[in-house]
C-alpha cells in the first residue's frame, strides 16, 4: 500500500536525484528539531516540583482545575495533539502562574525553545481542525469519560501526533515523501516513544511524591491520567475545546457553577437563620430623649391606688417591651472623657437646669456656658466631697477606705459627687436616687462617668443580695427611716455586711428644731433595737454638719438578749438574697455564724479579695460550669484574664481611654470586670434573674452589680454606657423574650459610638448582626468557630425618620 501511494507522487514529480536528496535533508532536519522541542518542553517544568512546604497542601485542590489549563496555555505548540504529554507534565507545573490570566501576546513562545512564532500559529490553526479533539457527549448531555489507557500506549500515540503536527505546521506537502523518508520517520517515532514513556513515568513518580507529603492517598499513574483528562474535558478545556463545550454540558457536568453554588448557599442561610428585614421606628413619648420604659409608664402610674409609699417612682413595665429607638437630644455631643467628665459635661447632653437653680448654692451643679460644671459639693459637704470623705475616716479609722471598705451604697445620691470622689480612695460606690422632681440627678451622675441607677426605697426590696455592702451612706437623703416599724432602715440592714458601717449625715444629728429632735430620738431608739452599735457622732466644723456612724453586729447575742422582739426577726424561711419584686418586710435576718457560711467573716482586704476564692465556696458545691465551685471560680477568673488581655484590649480596635461606663449584661463570677481592674473603667455586673445567683460572689470580690430581667428595660437613662458585654445572653433570652425589644434596649443604653461585644452561637450572632445593620451600626469584627461566634459593633448616630407613639408613655 505504501509503495502504491508514493508511486503516484513519484509519477507526478521529477525523479531527479537532486530533488530527492534535498527533500530528505529537509525532512531529517525538521524531525531533529521536533525531537529537541518535545524533549526540552517535557524536562524543563520538572524543575518546579521542589516547592515550599506550605504550598504543597494546595496540590490536590489545584490539580483538577489548574494543571491541564496552565500547561496547555504555556505549550501552545502541543495544545491538542499532545494530550498525553500535558497530562504527565501538568503535574509538575501546578505551582506556576497561569498563562490564561495573561494577554495572548504575553504567553506566546514561553516554552517554545526555538521561539518560532509562525510555527506556533500554524500548529494552533491545525489543531482547531482536528475532529478527534472534540469531546464526546452521551444522550444526557454529559461528557463521556475516555477509557483508561496504559502509559506506554498513550505516550506512543501522543508522540506520533506531536511529530505529525510539527511536520504539518512547517509544510503540509511533506506528507507525500518517499519510502526512504517513511522508514526514517518510523525510526524516529520509536525513539521518541521510548523517551516519552520514561518521562510519563517520571512525572507520575513526582506527583505521587508530592501527594504523599500532603498525607493524601495516591492513585496510580493511569488513574491520574484518566481524572486529568476528565477534568480537562469538563471544566478547563484548552484551545479549540473551549468552544465546543456549550452551556448545557457545563451545567450537567460533575462541577457546579458559581452562580448555582451561591444561590443554594444564600437560600440555605435564609432558611436556617430565618432572617428578617428589620424596620426601626423612633419612640414618641412624653419623656422624649430621657425615656425609661419601666419608669415612664404613665398609664400604669395613673391607675395606682396610692402613692404614699412612692409607688409611682417604682418600676411599672409595659406588657410588651418597646421595639422603637429613643431619640437624641438636640445638640447632643460626644461625651467628655473621664476624669474631665467628673468636673464638667456638655449642657445639651443633659439639658436640665432645675437642680442648678435649686442646689446651686450647695455646689451640686452650675451652668457655665455650654457646660454643666460640678464643683464637687453636696448638701452635707458644700466645700467638697474629698474633705467630707477624709473626715469620716479620721473619725472612724476602721473605715479604711480602699482597703477594708471597698463597696459602698450611696442612698439618695444627688449628682453622685460622693461616689465620684471615692474613686480617688479606690472605693466603688453604687449610687441610687429616684426619678423625681430633682430632675435628672442620676443622669448627671452617669454622664459624669459615675455609677448610678434610678431606684427608690418604696414597697419592694432593692435589687441586691443580702449582706454585700461594706458601707451604706446617706447624706440628707430625706428618707423617713423611722416610720412603719423602721421598714426602710431594716432594708439597709439586709444589705449591710455584718461588721459594716451605716454613715448618716442629716440635720436631726446636729440641729435642735422640734421636728429634727423628734426624728433623732426615733432613730436612736430604732438603731438600738436593731442592735447597731453607735461608733461615732461628730461634727464636721468645715461644712457645719454632724455625722453619725453605726456598725452592724457580727453575732446574734444582742438579738437573743432583747427584752422585746421589736423589730422582729425574720422567719428562717425568709431568704435575705431574694430581692426581685419581693415586698419589703419589717424584720431582721440573723447574722450567719458558721465558718462556712457567707457573712461570718470579713473579706480579704482590697485588692487581695479580687482574685481570692471566697472562703464559703465549698468543693462539694457544683459551679456554674460543672466543676467544683472553687475550681470553677478560678477557671473563670483565668479565662477572662486571657480573653481580655489577648482579645478585647488589643484585638478589637477599641480605644479604651474613651471607655468609662461598662456593663456586663450576663456576669457569672465577675471575671470580665476583674480583668479590667487596671483600666479607668467601672463595670455594672448584671446577673439575670433566671441565671444562677452568683451576685454575692461578685460583691465578695470587691465588685458590684444588680439583678435584672432583660425582658424588661433597665433602670437607667438613655445613652449612659460606653460598652456593653453579653456572653451567651441572647441565646438564653430568645426562649422567653422578644430579641428585637432587647436590641432596642441595648440601643437605648449605649451612647453614640458605644460598643457592643457579644459572644454567642453563630445563629444568634447572624440574627443580631442583621438587626444592628438595620440601625446602620458599624460591624467592627465577627468571628466564628464550631458554631460559636463573636461580634463587636459600634452604635451609630442614625435615627429613624418614622415614629411610633407609645400610648402608655404619653401624658
LUMBADO-794066 format. One record per residue (C-alpha): residue in three letters; x, y, z. Coordinates in steps of 0.5 Angstrom, whole numbers, plus 2048, in hexadecimal, padded with zeros to 3 digits. Example, Ala and Ser with C-alpha at 12.3 -4.5 7.8 and 13.67 -1.06 7.14 Angstrom:
BEGIN
  code    X    Y    Z
   Ala  819  7F7  810
   Ser  81B  7FE  80E
***
This chain:
BEGIN
  code    X    Y    Z
   Unk  800  800  800
   Unk  806  805  802
   Unk  809  803  7FB
   Unk  803  805  7F7
   Unk  801  80B  7FB
   Unk  808  80E  7FA
   Unk  809  80C  7F3
   Unk  803  810  7F1
   Unk  807  816  7F4
   Unk  80D  814  7F0
   Unk  80A  814  7E9
   Unk  807  81B  7EB
   Unk  80E  81E  7EC
   Unk  815  81D  7E9
   Unk  819  817  7EB
   Unk  820  81B  7EB
   Unk  825  819  7F1
   Unk  826  820  7F3
   Unk  81F  822  7F5
   Unk  81E  81B  7F9
   Unk  825  81D  7FD
   Unk  822  824  7FE
   Unk  81C  821  801
   Unk  81F  81C  805
   Unk  824  821  808
   Unk  81E  826  80A
   Unk  81A  821  80D
   Unk  81F  81E  811
   Unk  821  825  814
   Unk  819  826  816
   Unk  819  81F  819
   Unk  81F  821  81D
   Unk  81C  828  81F
   Unk  816  825  821
   Unk  819  820  826
   Unk  81D  825  829
   Unk  817  829  82A
   Unk  813  824  82E
   Unk  819  822  832
   Unk  81A  829  834
   Unk  813  82A  836
   Unk  812  824  83A
   Unk  818  825  83E
   Unk  818  82C  840
   Unk  812  82C  844
   Unk  814  827  849
   Unk  819  82C  84C
   Unk  813  82F  84F
   Unk  811  829  853
   Unk  815  82B  859
   Unk  810  830  85C
   Unk  810  833  863
   Unk  80C  82E  868
   Unk  807  833  869
   Unk  805  833  862
   Unk  804  82B  862
   Unk  7FE  82B  865
   Unk  7FB  82E  85F
   Unk  7FD  829  85B
   Unk  7F6  825  85B
   Unk  7F2  82B  85B
   Unk  7F5  82E  855
   Unk  7F7  827  851
   Unk  7F0  826  84D
   Unk  7EF  82D  84C
   Unk  7F6  830  84A
   Unk  7FB  82B  847
   Unk  7F8  82A  841
   Unk  7F6  831  83F
   Unk  7FC  834  841
   Unk  800  82F  83E
   Unk  7FC  830  837
   Unk  7FD  837  837
   Unk  804  837  838
   Unk  806  832  833
   Unk  802  834  82D
   Unk  805  830  828
   Unk  803  82A  82B
   Unk  7FC  82C  82E
   Unk  7F7  827  82B
   Unk  7FB  822  827
   Unk  800  820  82E
   Unk  7FA  81F  833
   Unk  7FE  819  836
   Unk  804  81E  837
   Unk  800  823  83A
   Unk  7FD  81E  83F
   Unk  804  81C  841
   Unk  808  823  841
   Unk  802  826  844
   Unk  803  823  84B
   Unk  80A  827  84B
   Unk  807  82E  849
   Unk  801  82F  84E
   Unk  805  834  852
   Unk  807  838  84C
   Unk  803  83F  84A
   Unk  7FD  83D  846
   Unk  7FE  840  83F
   Unk  7F7  840  83E
   Unk  7F7  846  842
   Unk  7FC  84A  83E
   Unk  7FB  84D  837
   Unk  7FB  849  831
   Unk  802  84C  82E
   Unk  805  84B  835
   Unk  804  844  835
   Unk  807  842  82E
   Unk  80D  83F  82E
   Unk  80E  83E  835
   Unk  810  837  835
   Unk  812  836  82D
   Unk  819  835  82D
   Unk  81B  838  826
   Unk  816  83E  827
   Unk  812  83C  820
   Unk  80C  840  821
   Unk  80A  83E  81A
   Unk  80A  837  81C
   Unk  806  838  822
   Unk  801  83C  81E
   Unk  800  836  819
   Unk  800  831  81E
   Unk  7FA  834  821
   Unk  7F6  835  81B
   Unk  7F8  82E  819
   Unk  7F6  82B  820
   Unk  7EF  82F  81F
   Unk  7ED  82B  819
   Unk  7EF  824  81C
   Unk  7E8  821  81D
   Unk  7EB  81C  822
   Unk  7EB  821  828
   Unk  7E4  822  828
   Unk  7E1  81F  82F
   Unk  7DC  81A  82E
   Unk  7D5  81B  831
   Unk  7D0  816  834
   Unk  7C9  817  833
   Unk  7C8  81A  839
   Unk  7CD  820  837
   Unk  7D2  81D  83C
   Unk  7D9  81D  839
   Unk  7DC  815  838
   Unk  7E2  813  83C
   Unk  7E7  810  838
   Unk  7E9  809  839
   Unk  7F0  808  83E
   Unk  7F6  807  839
   Unk  7FD  805  83B
   Unk  802  80A  83C
   Unk  806  807  836
   Unk  801  807  831
   Unk  7FF  80E  833
   Unk  806  810  832
   Unk  807  80D  82B
   Unk  800  810  829
   Unk  802  817  82B
   Unk  809  817  829
   Unk  806  814  822
   Unk  801  81A  822
   Unk  806  81F  824
   Unk  80B  81D  81E
   Unk  806  81D  819
   Unk  803  824  81C
   Unk  80A  827  81C
   Unk  80B  825  814
   Unk  804  828  812
   Unk  806  82E  816
   Unk  80C  82F  811
   Unk  80A  82C  80B
   Unk  804  828  809
   Unk  807  826  803
   Unk  80C  821  807
   Unk  806  81C  808
   Unk  808  819  801
   Unk  80F  818  801
   Unk  813  811  7FF
   Unk  813  80B  802
   Unk  81A  80C  805
   Unk  817  812  809
   Unk  812  80E  80C
   Unk  817  809  80E
   Unk  81B  80F  811
   Unk  815  811  815
   Unk  813  80B  818
   Unk  81A  80A  81B
   Unk  819  811  81E
   Unk  812  80F  820
   Unk  815  809  824
   Unk  81A  80D  828
   Unk  815  813  829
   Unk  810  80E  82C
   Unk  815  80B  831
   Unk  817  812  833
   Unk  810  814  835
   Unk  80E  80E  838
   Unk  814  80F  83D
   Unk  812  816  83E
   Unk  80B  814  840
   Unk  80D  80F  845
   Unk  812  814  848
   Unk  80C  819  848
   Unk  808  814  84C
   Unk  80D  813  851
   Unk  80E  81A  852
   Unk  806  81B  853
   Unk  806  815  858
   Unk  80C  818  85C
   Unk  808  81F  85D
   Unk  801  81C  85F
   Unk  805  817  864
   Unk  808  81E  867
   Unk  801  820  868
   Unk  7FF  81A  86B
   Unk  7F9  818  866
   Unk  7F8  812  862
   Unk  7FC  811  85C
   Unk  7F9  80E  855
   Unk  7FD  80A  850
   Unk  7FF  80E  84A
   Unk  7FA  80C  845
   Unk  7F4  80E  84A
   Unk  7F7  814  84B
   Unk  7F7  815  843
   Unk  7F0  813  843
   Unk  7EE  818  848
   Unk  7F2  81D  845
   Unk  7EF  81C  83E
   Unk  7E8  81C  841
   Unk  7E9  823  845
   Unk  7EC  826  83E
   Unk  7E7  824  83A
   Unk  7E1  826  83F
   Unk  7E4  82C  842
   Unk  7EA  82F  840
   Unk  7EB  82E  838
   Unk  7F1  830  834
   Unk  7F1  833  82D
   Unk  7EB  832  829
   Unk  7E8  82D  82E
   Unk  7E5  833  832
   Unk  7E1  835  82C
   Unk  7DE  82E  82C
   Unk  7DB  82E  833
   Unk  7D4  831  833
   Unk  7D0  834  839
   Unk  7CC  82D  83A
   Unk  7D3  829  83A
   Unk  7D5  82D  83F
   Unk  7CF  82D  844
   Unk  7CE  826  843
   Unk  7D5  824  845
   Unk  7D8  822  84C
   Unk  7DA  829  84D
   Unk  7D5  82E  84F
   Unk  7D5  835  84D
   Unk  7D7  83B  852
   Unk  7D0  83E  851
   Unk  7CD  838  853
   Unk  7D1  837  859
   Unk  7D0  83E  85B
   Unk  7C8  83D  85A
   Unk  7C8  837  85E
   Unk  7CC  83A  864
   Unk  7C8  840  864
   Unk  7C2  83C  865
   Unk  7C4  838  86A
   Unk  7C7  83E  86E
   Unk  7C0  841  86E
   Unk  7BC  83B  870
   Unk  7C1  839  875
   Unk  7C2  840  878
   Unk  7BA  842  877
   Unk  7BD  849  875
   Unk  7B8  84F  875
   Unk  7B8  855  872
   Unk  7B8  85A  879
   Unk  7B5  861  878
   Unk  7B6  865  87E
   Unk  7B2  86B  881
   Unk  7B3  871  885
   Unk  7B0  871  88C
   Unk  7AB  876  88D
   Unk  7AA  877  895
   Unk  7A9  87D  89A
   Unk  7B0  87C  89D
   Unk  7B3  87C  896
   Unk  7BA  87B  896
   Unk  7BA  879  89D
   Unk  7B5  874  89C
   Unk  7B6  86E  8A1
   Unk  7B0  869  89F
   Unk  7AF  866  8A6
   Unk  7AF  86D  8AA
   Unk  7AB  871  8A5
   Unk  7A5  86C  8A4
   Unk  7A1  872  8A6
   Unk  79A  86D  8A4
   Unk  79C  869  8AA
   Unk  79E  86E  8AE
   Unk  797  872  8AD
   Unk  794  86B  8AF
   Unk  798  86B  8B6
   Unk  793  86B  8BC
   Unk  798  86E  8C1
   Unk  79F  872  8C0
   Unk  7A0  872  8C8
   Unk  7A6  86D  8C7
   Unk  7A9  870  8C1
   Unk  7A6  86B  8BD
   Unk  7A6  870  8B7
   Unk  7AD  870  8B7
   Unk  7AE  869  8B7
   Unk  7AE  864  8B0
   Unk  7A8  863  8AC
   Unk  7AA  860  8A6
   Unk  7A5  860  8A0
   Unk  7A2  859  89E
   Unk  7A6  859  898
   Unk  7AD  85C  898
   Unk  7AE  862  892
   Unk  7B2  860  88C
   Unk  7B3  867  88A
   Unk  7B9  86B  88B
   Unk  7BA  871  88F
   Unk  7BB  878  88C
   Unk  7C1  87C  88E
   Unk  7C1  883  891
   Unk  7C2  889  88C
   Unk  7C9  88B  88C
   Unk  7CC  884  88F
   Unk  7D4  884  88F
   Unk  7D8  87E  890
   Unk  7D9  87D  898
   Unk  7DF  880  89B
   Unk  7E4  87B  89D
   Unk  7E6  879  8A5
   Unk  7E9  87C  8A9
   Unk  7E7  883  8A6
   Unk  7E0  881  8A6
   Unk  7DF  881  8AD
   Unk  7E0  888  8AD
   Unk  7DC  88A  8A7
   Unk  7D7  887  8A2
   Unk  7D4  88A  89C
   Unk  7CE  88E  89D
   Unk  7CA  88C  897
   Unk  7CB  884  899
   Unk  7C7  885  89F
   Unk  7C4  88C  89E
   Unk  7C0  88D  8A5
   Unk  7C2  893  8AA
   Unk  7BD  892  8AF
   Unk  7C2  88F  8B4
   Unk  7C7  894  8B2
   Unk  7C1  899  8B5
   Unk  7BF  896  8BB
   Unk  7C6  893  8BD
   Unk  7CB  898  8BA
   Unk  7CD  89B  8C1
   Unk  7CF  894  8C3
   Unk  7D3  893  8BE
   Unk  7D0  88D  8BB
   Unk  7D0  88F  8B3
   Unk  7D0  896  8B0
   Unk  7CF  898  8A9
   Unk  7D6  89B  8A6
   Unk  7D5  89D  89E
   Unk  7D4  897  89A
   Unk  7D6  892  8A0
   Unk  7D3  890  8A7
   Unk  7D8  890  8AC
   Unk  7D8  88C  8B2
   Unk  7DD  890  8B8
   Unk  7DC  889  8BC
   Unk  7D8  88B  8C1
   Unk  7D1  889  8C4
   Unk  7CC  88A  8C9
   Unk  7D0  888  8CF
   Unk  7D7  88A  8CC
   Unk  7D7  890  8C9
   Unk  7DE  891  8C9
   Unk  7E0  88B  8C5
   Unk  7DF  883  8C6
   Unk  7E6  882  8C7
   Unk  7E6  885  8CD
   Unk  7E0  882  8D0
   Unk  7E3  87B  8CE
   Unk  7E9  87C  8D2
   Unk  7E5  87F  8D8
   Unk  7E1  878  8D8
   Unk  7E8  874  8D8
   Unk  7EB  879  8DD
   Unk  7E5  878  8E2
   Unk  7E5  870  8E1
   Unk  7EC  86E  8DE
   Unk  7E9  867  8DE
   Unk  7E5  869  8D8
   Unk  7EC  869  8D4
   Unk  7E9  86B  8CD
   Unk  7EC  867  8C7
   Unk  7EE  861  8CC
   Unk  7E9  85E  8D1
   Unk  7E4  863  8CE
   Unk  7E3  861  8C6
   Unk  7DC  861  8C4
   Unk  7D7  867  8C6
   Unk  7D0  868  8C5
   Unk  7CE  86F  8C5
   Unk  7C7  870  8C6
   Unk  7C4  877  8C4
   Unk  7CA  878  8C0
   Unk  7C8  87F  8BC
   Unk  7CD  880  8B7
   Unk  7D2  87B  8BA
   Unk  7D8  87F  8BC
   Unk  7D9  87B  8C2
   Unk  7DA  875  8BE
   Unk  7DD  878  8B8
   Unk  7E3  87B  8BD
   Unk  7E3  874  8C1
   Unk  7E7  871  8BA
   Unk  7ED  875  8BD
   Unk  7ED  871  8C3
   Unk  7EC  86A  8BF
   Unk  7E5  869  8C1
   Unk  7DF  867  8BD
   Unk  7D8  86A  8BE
   Unk  7D1  868  8BC
   Unk  7CD  86F  8BC
   Unk  7C6  86F  8BB
   Unk  7C0  874  8BB
   Unk  7B9  874  8B8
   Unk  7B7  877  8B2
   Unk  7B3  87D  8B6
   Unk  7B3  885  8B6
   Unk  7BA  885  8B7
   Unk  7BB  885  8AF
   Unk  7C0  880  8AC
   Unk  7C4  87F  8B2
   Unk  7C6  878  8B0
   Unk  7C7  87A  8A9
   Unk  7CC  880  8AB
   Unk  7D0  87A  8AF
   Unk  7D0  875  8A9
   Unk  7D2  87B  8A4
   Unk  7D8  87D  8A9
   Unk  7DA  875  8A9
   Unk  7D8  874  8B0
   Unk  7D4  86D  8B1
   Unk  7CD  86E  8B3
   Unk  7C6  86B  8B2
   Unk  7BF  86E  8B2
   Unk  7BB  86B  8B8
   Unk  7B7  86D  8BE
   Unk  7B6  869  8C5
   Unk  7AF  868  8C5
   Unk  7AB  862  8C5
   Unk  7B0  85D  8C3
   Unk  7B7  85B  8C4
   Unk  7BD  85E  8C1
   Unk  7BF  859  8BB
   Unk  7C6  857  8BF
   Unk  7C7  851  8C3
   Unk  7C8  851  8CB
   Unk  7CE  852  8CF
   Unk  7D2  855  8C9
   Unk  7D4  85C  8CA
   Unk  7D9  85E  8CF
   Unk  7D7  865  8D0
   Unk  7D0  868  8CF
   Unk  7D0  870  8CE
   Unk  7CA  875  8CF
   Unk  7CB  87D  8CF
   Unk  7C5  880  8D0
   Unk  7C1  87B  8CB
   Unk  7BA  87D  8CE
   Unk  7B9  876  8CF
   Unk  7B4  875  8D5
   Unk  7B8  86F  8D8
   Unk  7B4  86F  8DF
   Unk  7AD  86E  8DC
   Unk  7A9  868  8DC
   Unk  7AD  864  8E0
   Unk  7B3  866  8DD
   Unk  7B2  862  8D7
   Unk  7B6  866  8D2
   Unk  7BC  866  8D7
   Unk  7BB  85F  8D8
   Unk  7BC  85E  8D0
   Unk  7C3  861  8D1
   Unk  7C4  85C  8D7
   Unk  7C3  857  8D2
   Unk  7C8  85A  8CD
   Unk  7CE  85B  8D2
   Unk  7D3  856  8D3
   Unk  7D4  854  8DB
   Unk  7D9  859  8DE
   Unk  7D7  85E  8D8
   Unk  7D6  865  8DA
   Unk  7D0  86A  8D8
   Unk  7D2  871  8D8
   Unk  7CD  876  8D8
   Unk  7CE  87E  8D8
   Unk  7C7  881  8D9
   Unk  7C4  887  8DC
   Unk  7C1  883  8E2
   Unk  7C8  882  8E5
   Unk  7CA  889  8E6
   Unk  7C4  88D  8E5
   Unk  7BF  88F  8EB
   Unk  7B9  890  8E7
   Unk  7B3  88C  8EA
   Unk  7B2  888  8E4
   Unk  7B9  886  8E4
   Unk  7BA  885  8EB
   Unk  7B4  880  8EA
   Unk  7B7  87C  8E5
   Unk  7BD  87C  8E8
   Unk  7BA  879  8EE
   Unk  7B6  874  8EA
   Unk  7BD  872  8E6
   Unk  7C1  871  8ED
   Unk  7BB  86C  8EF
   Unk  7BB  868  8E9
   Unk  7C2  867  8E8
   Unk  7C3  865  8EF
   Unk  7BD  860  8EE
   Unk  7C1  85D  8E7
   Unk  7C7  85C  8EC
   Unk  7CB  861  8E8
   Unk  7D1  864  8EB
   Unk  7D2  86B  8EC
   Unk  7D9  86C  8E9
   Unk  7DA  874  8E9
   Unk  7D5  87A  8E9
   Unk  7D9  880  8E7
   Unk  7D9  887  8E4
   Unk  7DD  889  8DD
   Unk  7DF  890  8DF
   Unk  7E1  892  8D8
   Unk  7DA  890  8D5
   Unk  7D6  891  8DB
   Unk  7D2  88A  8DB
   Unk  7D2  885  8E0
   Unk  7D4  87D  8DE
   Unk  7D1  877  8E2
   Unk  7D5  870  8E0
   Unk  7D1  86A  8E2
   Unk  7D4  863  8E2
   Unk  7D0  85C  8E1
   Unk  7D1  857  8E6
   Unk  7D6  851  8E4
   Unk  7D2  84C  8E8
   Unk  7CB  84A  8EB
   Unk  7CC  84C  8F2
   Unk  7C8  852  8F2
   Unk  7C2  850  8EE
   Unk  7C2  84A  8F3
   Unk  7C2  84F  8FA
   Unk  7BD  854  8F7
   Unk  7B7  855  8FC
   Unk  7B2  855  8F6
   Unk  7B2  852  8F0
   Unk  7B2  859  8EC
   Unk  7B3  85A  8E6
   Unk  7B2  852  8E6
   Unk  7B7  84D  8E3
   Unk  7B5  84B  8DC
   Unk  7B3  843  8DC
   Unk  7B8  83E  8DA
   Unk  7B4  83D  8D3
   Unk  7B6  844  8D1
   Unk  7BB  845  8CC
   Unk  7BF  84B  8CD
   Unk  7C2  84A  8C6
   Unk  7BB  84A  8C3
   Unk  7BA  851  8C0
   Unk  7B7  851  8B9
   Unk  7B0  854  8BA
   Unk  7B0  852  8C1
   Unk  7AC  856  8C6
   Unk  7AF  85A  8CC
   Unk  7AE  857  8D3
   Unk  7B0  85A  8DA
   Unk  7B4  854  8DC
   Unk  7BC  853  8DD
   Unk  7BF  84D  8DB
   Unk  7C4  849  8E0
   Unk  7CC  84A  8DF
   Unk  7CF  844  8DC
   Unk  7D4  841  8E1
   Unk  7D6  83A  8DE
   Unk  7DD  83B  8DB
   Unk  7DB  838  8D4
   Unk  7D5  83D  8D4
   Unk  7D6  843  8D0
   Unk  7D6  84A  8D4
   Unk  7D9  846  8DA
   Unk  7E0  849  8D8
   Unk  7E2  850  8D5
   Unk  7E5  84F  8CE
   Unk  7EC  850  8CD
   Unk  7EF  857  8CC
   Unk  7EF  85A  8C6
   Unk  7F2  859  8C1
   Unk  7F3  852  8C3
   Unk  7EC  850  8C3
   Unk  7EB  851  8BC
   Unk  7EF  84A  8BA
   Unk  7EE  847  8C1
   Unk  7E9  841  8C0
   Unk  7E3  842  8C5
   Unk  7E4  83E  8CC
   Unk  7DD  83C  8CB
   Unk  7DD  839  8C5
   Unk  7DE  831  8C6
   Unk  7E1  82C  8C2
   Unk  7DA  828  8C3
   Unk  7D6  82D  8BF
   Unk  7D6  82D  8B8
   Unk  7D8  833  8B4
   Unk  7D4  836  8AE
   Unk  7D9  833  8A9
   Unk  7D8  82C  8AC
   Unk  7DF  82C  8B0
   Unk  7DF  82C  8B8
   Unk  7DE  833  8BA
   Unk  7E5  836  8BC
   Unk  7E8  833  8B6
   Unk  7E2  836  8B1
   Unk  7E3  83C  8B4
   Unk  7EB  83C  8B3
   Unk  7EA  839  8AC
   Unk  7E5  83F  8AA
   Unk  7EA  844  8AD
   Unk  7F0  842  8A9
   Unk  7EB  841  8A3
   Unk  7E9  848  8A3
   Unk  7F0  84B  8A4
   Unk  7F2  847  89E
   Unk  7ED  84A  89A
   Unk  7ED  851  89C
   Unk  7F5  851  89B
   Unk  7F5  84E  895
   Unk  7EF  850  891
   Unk  7EB  855  894
   Unk  7F0  85A  896
   Unk  7F4  859  88F
   Unk  7F1  855  88A
   Unk  7EA  859  889
   Unk  7ED  860  888
   Unk  7E9  863  88E
   Unk  7EC  86A  891
   Unk  7EC  868  898
   Unk  7EE  86F  89A
   Unk  7E7  871  897
   Unk  7E3  86C  89B
   Unk  7E1  86D  8A2
   Unk  7DA  86A  8A4
   Unk  7DA  863  8A2
   Unk  7D4  85E  8A3
   Unk  7D5  856  8A3
   Unk  7CE  854  8A2
   Unk  7CF  84D  8A4
   Unk  7D4  84D  8A9
   Unk  7D6  846  8AD
   Unk  7DB  847  8B1
   Unk  7DD  84E  8AF
   Unk  7E3  84B  8AC
   Unk  7E2  850  8A6
   Unk  7E2  856  8AB
   Unk  7E8  854  8AF
   Unk  7EC  853  8A8
   Unk  7EB  85B  8A7
   Unk  7EE  85D  8AE
   Unk  7F4  861  8AC
   Unk  7EF  865  8A7
   Unk  7EC  86B  8A9
   Unk  7E5  868  8A8
   Unk  7E0  865  8AC
   Unk  7DB  85F  8AB
   Unk  7D4  85E  8AD
   Unk  7D3  857  8AD
   Unk  7CC  854  8AC
   Unk  7CA  84E  8AE
   Unk  7C4  84B  8AA
   Unk  7BE  849  8AF
   Unk  7BE  843  8AB
   Unk  7C5  841  8AC
   Unk  7C9  83E  8B2
   Unk  7C9  843  8B7
   Unk  7D1  845  8B7
   Unk  7D0  84C  8B9
   Unk  7D2  84B  8C0
   Unk  7D9  848  8BE
   Unk  7DA  84F  8B9
   Unk  7D9  853  8C0
   Unk  7DE  84F  8C4
   Unk  7E3  850  8BE
   Unk  7E2  858  8C0
   Unk  7DE  859  8B9
   Unk  7D7  85B  8B9
   Unk  7D0  859  8B5
   Unk  7C9  858  8B5
   Unk  7C3  853  8B3
   Unk  7BF  854  8AD
   Unk  7BA  851  8A8
   Unk  7BD  853  8A1
   Unk  7B6  852  89E
   Unk  7B4  859  8A1
   Unk  7B8  85F  8A1
   Unk  7BE  861  8A6
   Unk  7BD  867  8AB
   Unk  7C2  86C  8A8
   Unk  7C1  872  8A3
   Unk  7C3  871  89C
   Unk  7CA  872  899
   Unk  7CD  870  89F
   Unk  7D2  86B  89E
   Unk  7D8  86B  899
   Unk  7D9  863  899
   Unk  7D4  85D  89A
   Unk  7D7  856  89A
   Unk  7D2  850  899
   Unk  7D5  849  89A
   Unk  7CF  844  897
   Unk  7CA  848  89A
   Unk  7C6  849  894
   Unk  7C5  841  892
   Unk  7C2  841  899
   Unk  7BD  847  899
   Unk  7BB  844  892
   Unk  7B7  83F  895
   Unk  7B2  844  899
   Unk  7B4  84B  897
   Unk  7B3  84F  890
   Unk  7BA  850  88E
   Unk  7B8  856  88A
   Unk  7B6  859  890
   Unk  7BC  857  894
   Unk  7C1  85A  88E
   Unk  7BC  860  88E
   Unk  7BE  861  896
   Unk  7C6  860  894
   Unk  7C5  866  88F
   Unk  7C2  86A  895
   Unk  7C7  868  89A
   Unk  7CD  869  895
   Unk  7D0  870  894
   Unk  7D1  872  88D
   Unk  7D8  86F  88A
   Unk  7D7  86A  890
   Unk  7D9  863  88F
   Unk  7D5  85C  890
   Unk  7D9  856  891
   Unk  7D5  84F  890
   Unk  7D7  848  891
   Unk  7D2  843  88F
   Unk  7D0  83E  88A
   Unk  7D1  83F  882
   Unk  7CA  83F  881
   Unk  7C9  845  887
   Unk  7CF  849  884
   Unk  7CC  849  87D
   Unk  7C5  84B  880
   Unk  7C8  851  884
   Unk  7CC  853  87E
   Unk  7C6  854  87A
   Unk  7C3  858  87F
   Unk  7C8  85D  880
   Unk  7CA  85D  879
   Unk  7C3  860  878
   Unk  7C5  865  87D
   Unk  7CB  867  879
   Unk  7CF  865  87E
   Unk  7D7  863  87C
   Unk  7D9  85C  87D
   Unk  7E0  85C  87F
   Unk  7E1  855  880
   Unk  7DE  84E  87F
   Unk  7E1  847  880
   Unk  7DE  840  881
   Unk  7E1  839  882
   Unk  7DD  833  883
   Unk  7D6  836  884
   Unk  7D9  83B  889
   Unk  7D9  843  887
   Unk  7DC  849  889
   Unk  7D9  850  887
   Unk  7DC  857  888
   Unk  7D7  85D  886
   Unk  7D7  865  886
   Unk  7D1  869  887
   Unk  7D0  86E  882
   Unk  7CD  875  882
   Unk  7C7  873  87E
   Unk  7C0  874  880
   Unk  7B9  871  87C
   Unk  7B5  876  879
   Unk  7AF  873  87A
   Unk  7AC  873  881
   Unk  7A8  86E  886
   Unk  7A3  871  88B
   Unk  7A4  86E  892
   Unk  79D  86F  894
   Unk  79E  86D  89B
   Unk  7A4  872  89C
   Unk  7A0  878  89A
   Unk  79E  87D  89F
***
